[in-house]
Amino acid sequence: MFLIMAEFDWELGGVKFAMTIGIFFVGIVFGMAPTLTSRIPVMVRTRVLGVCNSLAAGIFLAAGLVHLFSESIELFNSLYDLHFINPAFLLAPVGFFITFVIDKVLFTKEEDPHALDAQSTTDKHRHRHDEVQSPFHESKEGDHIHPKHDYGGHGHSHGLSISEDGKPSLSNYILVAVLSFHSILAGFVIGLEDEMSSVVLVFLALVSHHWVESFALGVNILRASVHIRPMAMLVLFFSTMAPAGIIIGTLLNTFMSNSAGEALEAYSVAIAAGSFLYVAIVDILVEEFLIIRDKWMKTLFLVIGFALEAGVVLIFEELAHKDQDHDH
């Protein structure tokens, strides 16, 4: 039987519940924060977000490689008598490509090459390489404040899609969908984890970038001249995704048999590892390091983020081994 009511760990459940509440309010607070930052210079916000993004990228890299990927390998080794390649090595790329398709392929529109040539000629005199911004960031050039390009349109659409009636545009909905996919997957992994150390590690990785994503989402929506009420609804929807993932994962972990739960955890963790790597490398690092400014500061914080998360992983692993030795 796959559905068997497992003994519920109330202490771990309480921690996950607290994380659910915490991550929800992080999304709400930082998602609506851009409405209060109109007096802060655009470039200051952009540079701070860039450095924080790089820190989060390091944390995501370590969470994906040092923690999730290695954990999925161990889980598959314990589940199956493997005489072939470990499934984790196949599933992590699956997670990477699923996230890629959702992010860059599924919702992108093919543009007229003649229109692109005209756009390129028009923009050539007012765009410099060191002012290239990520989809989440604004830049200020002359009298125009706009993001680098619409989400999914690298280097093609330099103008911001401004709402005429204060309602969200399709690009706003696409951005929410992409960010929500990652959030619900990360929350799902937290819910499936049955060890306190693993729960804390994944939560640290998630929250380190969640506030940046929430703030950047709010900036993107606000710059499109979307009214406060529909903006709040989009931020609210995004903020519920990670908590929903935690709740769903926890329920599945509780009602499934140990073997089925461990198998589901192994597959989910491996796929999540690939998703984490995609977010770190493609969504953050590739975009951030297109911007020449602060590249050494970003590199420093990238290394710091990786070292912090990897250090926490190693500490928790050491504590777990000591507990196992003590039990024996």
VENHU-V312257 format. One record per residue. N is the residue number from 0. PHI is phi in whole degrees, -180 to 180 (* if undefined). OMEGA is omega as a letter, one per 20 degrees, with the letter a starting at -180 (999 if undefined). NEAR is the number of other ideal C-beta (glycine too) atoms within 8 Angstrom. Layout:
BEGIN
n->N phi->PHI omega->OMEGA near->NEAR
n->N phi->PHI omega->OMEGA near->NEAR
END
This chain:
BEGIN
n->0 phi->* omega->r near->4
n->1 phi->-87 omega->a near->6
n->2 phi->-102 omega->r near->8
n->3 phi->-134 omega->a near->9
n->4 phi->-67 omega->a near->5
n->5 phi->-84 omega->r near->11
n->6 phi->-67 omega->a near->3
n->7 phi->-85 omega->r near->6
n->8 phi->-87 omega->a near->7
n->9 phi->-68 omega->r near->6
n->10 phi->-65 omega->r near->7
n->11 phi->-66 omega->r near->10
n->12 phi->-62 omega->r near->10
n->13 phi->-64 omega->r near->8
n->14 phi->-64 omega->r near->11
n->15 phi->-64 omega->r near->13
n->16 phi->-64 omega->r near->8
n->17 phi->-62 omega->r near->8
n->18 phi->-65 omega->r near->12
n->19 phi->-60 omega->r near->11
n->20 phi->-65 omega->a near->9
n->21 phi->-63 omega->a near->9
n->22 phi->-68 omega->r near->17
n->23 phi->-65 omega->a near->12
n->24 phi->-71 omega->r near->9
n->25 phi->-60 omega->r near->13
n->26 phi->-63 omega->a near->15
n->27 phi->-66 omega->a near->12
n->28 phi->-63 omega->a near->9
n->29 phi->-77 omega->r near->13
n->30 phi->-68 omega->r near->13
n->31 phi->-95 omega->a near->12
n->32 phi->-58 omega->a near->11
n->33 phi->-57 omega->r near->9
n->34 phi->-68 omega->a near->10
n->35 phi->-105 omega->a near->6
n->36 phi->-113 omega->a near->8
n->37 phi->-65 omega->a near->5
n->38 phi->-87 omega->r near->3
n->39 phi->-80 omega->a near->7
n->40 phi->-55 omega->a near->5
n->41 phi->-58 omega->a near->10
n->42 phi->-66 omega->r near->7
n->43 phi->-65 omega->r near->8
n->44 phi->-61 omega->a near->12
n->45 phi->-63 omega->a near->12
n->46 phi->-70 omega->r near->10
n->47 phi->-65 omega->r near->8
n->48 phi->-61 omega->a near->13
n->49 phi->-63 omega->r near->15
n->50 phi->-66 omega->r near->12
n->51 phi->-65 omega->r near->10
n->52 phi->-61 omega->r near->15
n->53 phi->-66 omega->r near->17
n->54 phi->-60 omega->r near->13
n->55 phi->-64 omega->r near->13
n->56 phi->-62 omega->r near->17
n->57 phi->-62 omega->r near->18
n->58 phi->-65 omega->r near->16
n->59 phi->-66 omega->r near->17
n->60 phi->-60 omega->a near->16
n->61 phi->-67 omega->r near->17
n->62 phi->-64 omega->a near->16
n->63 phi->-72 omega->a near->16
n->64 phi->-86 omega->a near->11
n->65 phi->-73 omega->a near->11
n->66 phi->-102 omega->a near->15
n->67 phi->-65 omega->a near->15
n->68 phi->-64 omega->r near->13
n->69 phi->-66 omega->r near->9
n->70 phi->-66 omega->r near->10
n->71 phi->-65 omega->r near->15
n->72 phi->-62 omega->r near->11
n->73 phi->-64 omega->a near->8
n->74 phi->-63 omega->r near->13
n->75 phi->-66 omega->r near->14
n->76 phi->-63 omega->r near->9
n->77 phi->-79 omega->a near->6
n->78 phi->-83 omega->a near->9
n->79 phi->-127 omega->r near->5
n->80 phi->-86 omega->a near->3
n->81 phi->-80 omega->r near->8
n->82 phi->-119 omega->a near->3
n->83 phi->-144 omega->a near->3
n->84 phi->-61 omega->r near->6
n->85 phi->-65 omega->a near->8
n->86 phi->-57 omega->a near->10
n->87 phi->-60 omega->a near->14
n->88 phi->-70 omega->r near->9
n->89 phi->-97 omega->a near->8
n->90 phi->-77 omega->r near->13
n->91 phi->-61 omega->r near->15
n->92 phi->-62 omega->r near->9
n->93 phi->-61 omega->r near->11
n->94 phi->-61 omega->r near->16
n->95 phi->-62 omega->a near->12
n->96 phi->-73 omega->r near->9
n->97 phi->-61 omega->r near->11
n->98 phi->-64 omega->r near->14
n->99 phi->-62 omega->a near->11
n->100 phi->-63 omega->r near->9
n->101 phi->-66 omega->a near->11
n->102 phi->-77 omega->a near->12
n->103 phi->-115 omega->a near->7
n->104 phi->-115 omega->a near->8
n->105 phi->-60 omega->a near->6
n->106 phi->-110 omega->a near->9
n->107 phi->-79 omega->a near->8
n->108 phi->-112 omega->r near->5
n->109 phi->-74 omega->a near->3
n->110 phi->-108 omega->r near->9
n->111 phi->-66 omega->a near->5
n->112 phi->-61 omega->r near->6
n->113 phi->-69 omega->r near->6
n->114 phi->-67 omega->r near->8
n->115 phi->-66 omega->r near->10
n->116 phi->-63 omega->r near->8
n->117 phi->-65 omega->r near->8
n->118 phi->-63 omega->a near->10
n->119 phi->-63 omega->r near->8
n->120 phi->-66 omega->a near->7
n->121 phi->-68 omega->a near->6
n->122 phi->-88 omega->a near->9
n->123 phi->-58 omega->a near->7
n->124 phi->-79 omega->a near->4
n->125 phi->-122 omega->r near->6
n->126 phi->-122 omega->r near->9
n->127 phi->-114 omega->a near->4
n->128 phi->-60 omega->a near->5
n->129 phi->-78 omega->r near->7
n->130 phi->-110 omega->r near->9
n->131 phi->-67 omega->a near->9
n->132 phi->-118 omega->r near->12
n->133 phi->-76 omega->a near->12
n->134 phi->-61 omega->a near->13
n->135 phi->-90 omega->a near->12
n->136 phi->-109 omega->r near->14
n->137 phi->-101 omega->r near->12
n->138 phi->-132 omega->a near->13
n->139 phi->-121 omega->a near->8
n->140 phi->-131 omega->a near->7
n->141 phi->62 omega->a near->5
n->142 phi->-99 omega->a near->2
n->143 phi->-111 omega->r near->6
n->144 phi->-117 omega->a near->7
n->145 phi->-159 omega->r near->10
n->146 phi->-79 omega->a near->13
n->147 phi->-58 omega->a near->10
n->148 phi->-169 omega->r near->11
n->149 phi->-65 omega->a near->10
n->150 phi->-60 omega->r near->10
n->151 phi->92 omega->a near->10
n->152 phi->-119 omega->a near->11
n->153 phi->-55 omega->r near->5
n->154 phi->69 omega->a near->4
n->155 phi->-109 omega->a near->9
n->156 phi->-102 omega->a near->7
n->157 phi->-89 omega->a near->9
n->158 phi->-92 omega->r near->5
n->159 phi->-86 omega->r near->8
n->160 phi->-77 omega->a near->9
n->161 phi->-88 omega->r near->6
n->162 phi->-76 omega->r near->12
n->163 phi->-81 omega->a near->3
n->164 phi->-114 omega->r near->4
n->165 phi->82 omega->r near->7
n->166 phi->-96 omega->r near->8
n->167 phi->-63 omega->r near->11
n->168 phi->-90 omega->r near->10
n->169 phi->-60 omega->a near->5
n->170 phi->-64 omega->r near->10
n->171 phi->-64 omega->r near->14
n->172 phi->-66 omega->r near->10
n->173 phi->-63 omega->r near->11
n->174 phi->-61 omega->r near->12
n->175 phi->-62 omega->a near->12
n->176 phi->-64 omega->a near->10
n->177 phi->-65 omega->a near->12
n->178 phi->-66 omega->a near->12
n->179 phi->-67 omega->r near->11
n->180 phi->-58 omega->a near->10
n->181 phi->-65 omega->a near->11
n->182 phi->-64 omega->a near->15
n->183 phi->-70 omega->r near->12
n->184 phi->-68 omega->r near->13
n->185 phi->-64 omega->r near->16
n->186 phi->-64 omega->r near->19
n->187 phi->-60 omega->r near->14
n->188 phi->-65 omega->r near->15
n->189 phi->-59 omega->a near->16
n->190 phi->-64 omega->a near->16
n->191 phi->-76 omega->a near->15
n->192 phi->-64 omega->r near->12
n->193 phi->-118 omega->r near->9
n->194 phi->-121 omega->a near->7
n->195 phi->-58 omega->a near->8
n->196 phi->-62 omega->a near->10
n->197 phi->-66 omega->r near->12
n->198 phi->-61 omega->a near->14
n->199 phi->-64 omega->a near->11
n->200 phi->-63 omega->a near->14
n->201 phi->-67 omega->r near->15
n->202 phi->-64 omega->r near->11
n->203 phi->-60 omega->r near->12
n->204 phi->-64 omega->a near->16
n->205 phi->-67 omega->a near->14
n->206 phi->-70 omega->a near->11
n->207 phi->-63 omega->a near->14
n->208 phi->-108 omega->a near->15
n->209 phi->-63 omega->a near->14
n->210 phi->-68 omega->r near->10
n->211 phi->-67 omega->r near->13
n->212 phi->-61 omega->a near->11
n->213 phi->-63 omega->r near->18
n->214 phi->-64 omega->a near->13
n->215 phi->-64 omega->r near->11
n->216 phi->-62 omega->r near->16
n->217 phi->-61 omega->r near->16
n->218 phi->-62 omega->a near->13
n->219 phi->-60 omega->a near->14
n->220 phi->-69 omega->a near->13
n->221 phi->-65 omega->a near->11
n->222 phi->-68 omega->r near->11
n->223 phi->-86 omega->r near->14
n->224 phi->62 omega->r near->7
n->225 phi->-77 omega->r near->14
n->226 phi->-64 omega->a near->8
n->227 phi->-60 omega->a near->6
n->228 phi->-64 omega->r near->6
n->229 phi->-64 omega->r near->11
n->230 phi->-62 omega->r near->15
n->231 phi->-63 omega->r near->9
n->232 phi->-66 omega->r near->8
n->233 phi->-66 omega->r near->15
n->234 phi->-64 omega->r near->16
n->235 phi->-62 omega->r near->9
n->236 phi->-60 omega->r near->10
n->237 phi->-60 omega->a near->15
n->238 phi->-68 omega->a near->16
n->239 phi->-85 omega->a near->10
n->240 phi->-69 omega->r near->13
n->241 phi->-63 omega->r near->16
n->242 phi->-58 omega->r near->13
n->243 phi->-63 omega->r near->10
n->244 phi->-62 omega->r near->17
n->245 phi->-62 omega->a near->16
n->246 phi->-65 omega->a near->11
n->247 phi->-62 omega->r near->11
n->248 phi->-62 omega->r near->16
n->249 phi->-65 omega->r near->12
n->250 phi->-63 omega->r near->9
n->251 phi->-63 omega->r near->12
n->252 phi->-65 omega->a near->14
n->253 phi->-80 omega->a near->9
n->254 phi->-94 omega->r near->9
n->255 phi->-93 omega->r near->13
n->256 phi->-63 omega->a near->10
n->257 phi->-58 omega->a near->8
n->258 phi->-66 omega->r near->7
n->259 phi->-66 omega->r near->10
n->260 phi->-64 omega->r near->14
n->261 phi->-67 omega->r near->11
n->262 phi->-66 omega->r near->9
n->263 phi->-62 omega->r near->11
n->264 phi->-63 omega->a near->13
n->265 phi->-61 omega->a near->14
n->266 phi->-66 omega->a near->10
n->267 phi->-67 omega->a near->13
n->268 phi->-65 omega->r near->14
n->269 phi->-64 omega->r near->18
n->270 phi->-66 omega->r near->14
n->271 phi->-63 omega->r near->15
n->272 phi->-59 omega->r near->16
n->273 phi->-65 omega->r near->18
n->274 phi->-65 omega->r near->16
n->275 phi->-62 omega->r near->15
n->276 phi->-65 omega->r near->15
n->277 phi->-63 omega->a near->14
n->278 phi->-59 omega->a near->14
n->279 phi->-66 omega->a near->13
n->280 phi->-83 omega->a near->11
n->281 phi->-85 omega->a near->11
n->282 phi->-71 omega->a near->9
n->283 phi->-108 omega->a near->16
n->284 phi->-64 omega->a near->11
n->285 phi->-59 omega->a near->9
n->286 phi->-69 omega->a near->11
n->287 phi->-65 omega->a near->13
n->288 phi->-86 omega->r near->8
n->289 phi->-71 omega->r near->8
n->290 phi->-90 omega->a near->14
n->291 phi->-68 omega->a near->5
n->292 phi->-61 omega->r near->7
n->293 phi->65 omega->a near->9
n->294 phi->-64 omega->r near->9
n->295 phi->-74 omega->r near->6
n->296 phi->-65 omega->r near->9
n->297 phi->-64 omega->r near->14
n->298 phi->-62 omega->r near->9
n->299 phi->-60 omega->a near->8
n->300 phi->-72 omega->r near->13
n->301 phi->-61 omega->r near->14
n->302 phi->-65 omega->r near->9
n->303 phi->-61 omega->r near->10
n->304 phi->-61 omega->r near->18
n->305 phi->-63 omega->a near->12
n->306 phi->-64 omega->r near->10
n->307 phi->-63 omega->a near->11
n->308 phi->-66 omega->r near->19
n->309 phi->-63 omega->r near->10
n->310 phi->-63 omega->r near->8
n->311 phi->-64 omega->r near->11
n->312 phi->-59 omega->a near->13
n->313 phi->-65 omega->r near->9
n->314 phi->-63 omega->r near->8
n->315 phi->-65 omega->r near->12
n->316 phi->-63 omega->r near->9
n->317 phi->-64 omega->r near->8
n->318 phi->-65 omega->r near->9
n->319 phi->-64 omega->r near->10
n->320 phi->-66 omega->r near->8
n->321 phi->-66 omega->r near->8
n->322 phi->-64 omega->r near->8
n->323 phi->-65 omega->r near->8
n->324 phi->-64 omega->r near->7
n->325 phi->-67 omega->r near->6
n->326 phi->-66 omega->a near->5
n->327 phi->-76 omega->999 near->4
END
